[in-house]
Amino acid sequence: MPYLLISTQTRMEVGPTIVGDEQSDPVLMAFLGAVKRSMPGNNFSEFFVQDAPRVVLDKLEGCGYRVVGMTGVGQTLVWCLHKE
């Protein structure tokens, strides 16, 4: 998967950071130390880590990912990354 979305809500200084969905690369999720969870009321699962987004972005840069876009949506921040 060359594209990856990560996001955080409200507080980006401390995490948690959402790093994947149900179809994310299991090897990459294990490398990030991500845990799969399903929030009440949602019919989908997501992977998250307790790390702040900056820490996650540093780890992903080491794996060859580069940020190609970033935006804020309400109280959520979203980064789109791409790996060559």
C-alpha positions as CSV (number, residue, x, y, z in Angstrom):
1,M,0.0,0.0,0.0
2,P,1.7,3.2,-1.1
3,Y,-0.7,5.6,0.6
4,L,-1.3,5.9,4.3
5,L,-3.6,8.2,6.3
6,I,-2.9,9.0,10.0
7,S,-5.0,11.3,12.2
8,T,-5.4,12.6,15.7
9,Q,-8.2,14.4,17.5
10,T,-8.2,17.4,19.7
11,R,-4.6,17.1,21.2
12,M,-1.8,16.4,18.8
13,E,1.0,16.9,21.4
14,V,0.3,13.6,23.2
15,G,-1.7,11.3,21.0
16,P,-3.3,8.8,20.6
17,T,-2.7,8.7,16.8
18,I,-4.9,6.7,14.5
19,V,-2.6,4.9,12.0
20,G,-4.7,2.5,10.0
21,D,-8.0,0.9,9.2
22,E,-9.1,-2.8,8.9
23,Q,-7.3,-3.2,5.6
24,S,-4.0,-1.7,6.7
25,D,-0.7,-3.6,6.2
26,P,-0.3,-5.9,9.3
27,V,3.5,-5.8,9.1
28,L,3.5,-1.9,9.2
29,M,0.9,-1.9,12.0
30,A,3.1,-4.3,14.0
31,F,6.2,-2.1,13.4
32,L,4.3,1.0,14.7
33,G,3.1,-1.0,17.7
34,A,-0.5,-0.4,16.7
35,V,-3.5,-1.9,18.5
36,K,-6.8,-2.7,16.7
37,R,-9.9,-1.3,18.3
38,S,-13.6,-0.7,17.5
39,M,-15.3,2.3,19.1
40,P,-18.9,1.9,20.3
41,G,-21.3,3.0,17.6
42,N,-18.8,2.4,14.8
43,N,-19.2,-0.5,12.4
44,F,-15.5,-0.5,11.6
45,S,-12.2,-1.1,13.3
46,E,-9.1,1.1,13.4
47,F,-5.5,0.8,14.5
48,F,-4.1,3.3,16.9
49,V,-0.9,4.0,18.9
50,Q,-0.4,6.0,22.1
51,D,2.4,8.0,20.4
52,A,2.0,11.6,19.4
53,P,1.7,12.2,15.6
54,R,5.2,13.6,15.4
55,V,6.7,10.4,16.8
56,V,4.6,8.3,14.3
57,L,5.6,10.6,11.4
58,D,9.3,10.2,12.4
59,K,8.9,6.4,12.4
60,L,7.2,6.4,9.0
61,E,9.8,8.6,7.4
62,G,12.4,6.0,8.4
63,C,10.3,3.5,6.4
64,G,10.3,5.6,3.3
65,Y,7.0,7.4,3.7
66,R,6.7,11.1,2.9
67,V,3.9,13.5,3.8
68,V,2.0,14.6,0.7
69,G,-0.8,16.5,2.3
70,M,-2.2,17.6,5.7
71,T,-5.4,19.2,6.7
72,G,-7.6,20.0,9.7
73,V,-11.2,18.8,9.8
74,G,-13.0,20.2,12.8
75,Q,-10.9,19.1,15.8
76,T,-9.2,16.3,13.8
77,L,-5.8,16.6,12.0
78,V,-5.1,14.3,9.0
79,W,-1.9,13.5,7.2
80,C,-1.7,11.7,3.9
81,L,1.6,9.9,3.3
82,H,3.0,8.1,0.3
83,K,5.7,5.5,-0.1
84,E,7.6,5.2,-3.4
